[in-house]
Amino acid sequence: MVQRQLPKPAELFELMQFKKPELDGRKRRLDAALTIYDLRTIAKRRTPKAAFDYTDGAAEGELSLARARQAFEDVEFHPGILKPAPTVDTSVEILGGPSALPFGIAPTGFTRLMQTEGEVAGAGAAAAAGIPFTLSTLGTTSIEGVKAANPHGRNWFQLYVMRDREISYELTRRAAAAGFDTLHFTVDTPVAGARLRDKRNGFSIPPQLTLGTIVNAIPRPWWWYDFLTTPKLEFASLSTTGGTVGELLDAAMDPTISYADLDVIRDLWPGKIVVKGVQNVEDSVRLKDAGVDGIVLSNHGGRQLDRAPIPFHLLPQVRKAVGDDFTVMIDTGIMNGADIVASVALGADFTLIGRAYLYGLMAGGRQGVDRTIAILRTEIERTMRLLGVSSLAELEPAHVTQLTRMVPLGESILVR
Ligand SMILES: Cc1cc2nc3c(=O)[nH]c(=O)nc-3n(C[C@H](O)[C@H](O)[C@H](O)COP(=O)(O)O)c2cc1C
């Protein structure tokens, strides 16, 4: 028999905890987001369909992106026990400078289309968190504007070698003059990938007002208010070169770029240079031998060649082939701090986040990007503690295995 009694008022009072309501709607919304996927849900609600799909989508059947995310989900961690880790150190030394966390912000084009604060929000949040920010050639804030938003932190510049080479050389000189310390030379876009969502949405820059976009705009008035009352959306660093957005975009893709271009850019660039978009072991070794400072294993977030290799799967073999003294970074599919920890364990020196940052931006501008970084930081720290490591250097391949649903059949696929 259960004994029953009348509750005492003092006991009831102890149970009642009324929190002060949060009056700042943006903060309330962002605080409720516990994962990057939560930020994505908010972003979808607040951003016009065409802009959200441009960000969220990938090429063709979007298999590369789905597989990359799946590969991270298939990680199995192997914790050590009874290894005290009262504090964790998440800082790393990368390309000659510090980063408070093992990830930086990846270059993305058209960023102010997602939310009007765009790159300024990204660079400001990166500065506050002590991590690097990368500006795209197709950025919507100028090189100098990013420098102003992150005057003391690390800025990196991503270069597309344009058909008119002089434009790229000029951008390289400008980024160097503004104190950017690393150049990312992107090599996975000889032609544009087929983004089918954009075709279906009739996506255009600037957005066209059709009946569909007007209906879609009704529940998203703030995005339109921002869009209509802030400076024109343009490729800010390229605007002085003339040409429409379409022409400039077309000119950014050149199927003739080669190692010869890499040599020219290296001579122009005083800082570190990394090649972004490397997708096999042979190219990784060749680039190391060519003397670049590092590589980014990436398939451009699945936005170029669909069914491209999963960068996370390439990582252990690339690390083995290039040895320990060469910088290997990775991106594509990172949605959780644990993905970053697993990458470091398998040999990555650093990682980049694309959409995770943009979901935060669309969910709440600068505060949203702060939230993205905070979520990833918490996940990284917690995963490290649960694994029993107190610094990133302690992570090793033995901490990670993979459930084998998607492992390539033979090495021959990766080593040509
Ligand atoms: C909307 C969007 C625009 C992008 N624009 C560029 C770009 O201009 N230059 C570039 O090198 N990579 C670009 N990328 C690729 C990212 O730098 C990065 O490789 C990719 O987003 C990583 O995958 P994730 O989004 O799953 O993190 C873009 C990615 C997205 C999502």
The ligand as a MOL file (V3000), in Angstrom:
LIG
                    3D

  0  0  0     0  0            999 V3000
M  V30 BEGIN CTAB
M  V30 COUNTS 31 33 0 0 0
M  V30 BEGIN ATOM
M  V30 1 C 25.4900 28.6420 -50.2300 0
M  V30 2 C 26.9020 28.1690 -50.4210 0
M  V30 3 C 27.7860 28.9330 -51.1810 0
M  V30 4 C 29.1040 28.5070 -51.3600 0
M  V30 5 N 29.9750 29.3060 -52.0650 0
M  V30 6 C 31.2830 28.9360 -52.1680 0
M  V30 7 C 32.2240 29.7850 -52.7940 0
M  V30 8 O 31.9020 30.8760 -53.2490 0
M  V30 9 N 33.5180 29.3560 -52.8860 0
M  V30 10 C 33.9270 28.1450 -52.3740 0
M  V30 11 O 35.1110 27.7800 -52.4620 0
M  V30 12 N 33.0360 27.3230 -51.7510 0
M  V30 13 C 31.7490 27.6920 -51.6310 0
M  V30 14 N 30.8630 26.8760 -50.9800 0
M  V30 15 C 31.3420 25.6190 -50.3850 0
M  V30 16 C 31.7870 25.8360 -48.9500 0
M  V30 17 O 32.9660 26.6110 -48.8930 0
M  V30 18 C 32.0820 24.4890 -48.2530 0
M  V30 19 O 33.0110 23.7570 -49.0190 0
M  V30 20 C 30.8160 23.6570 -48.0410 0
M  V30 21 O 29.7180 24.4720 -47.7100 0
M  V30 22 C 31.0420 22.6280 -46.9420 0
M  V30 23 O 29.9380 21.8200 -46.7680 0
M  V30 24 P 28.8080 22.0700 -45.6360 0
M  V30 25 O 27.9240 23.1410 -46.1700 0
M  V30 26 O 28.1140 20.7630 -45.5240 0
M  V30 27 O 29.5220 22.4910 -44.3730 0
M  V30 28 C 29.5370 27.2870 -50.7910 0
M  V30 29 C 28.6460 26.5240 -50.0310 0
M  V30 30 C 27.3430 26.9590 -49.8370 0
M  V30 31 C 26.4210 26.1200 -48.9780 0
M  V30 END ATOM
M  V30 BEGIN BOND
M  V30 1 1 1 2
M  V30 2 1 2 3
M  V30 3 2 2 30
M  V30 4 2 3 4
M  V30 5 1 4 5
M  V30 6 1 4 28
M  V30 7 2 5 6
M  V30 8 1 6 7
M  V30 9 1 6 13
M  V30 10 2 7 8
M  V30 11 1 7 9
M  V30 12 1 9 10
M  V30 13 2 10 11
M  V30 14 1 10 12
M  V30 15 2 12 13
M  V30 16 1 13 14
M  V30 17 1 14 15
M  V30 18 1 14 28
M  V30 19 1 15 16
M  V30 20 1 16 17
M  V30 21 1 16 18
M  V30 22 1 18 19
M  V30 23 1 18 20
M  V30 24 1 20 21
M  V30 25 1 20 22
M  V30 26 1 22 23
M  V30 27 1 23 24
M  V30 28 2 24 25
M  V30 29 1 24 26
M  V30 30 1 24 27
M  V30 31 2 28 29
M  V30 32 1 29 30
M  V30 33 1 30 31
M  V30 END BOND
M  V30 END CTAB
M  END
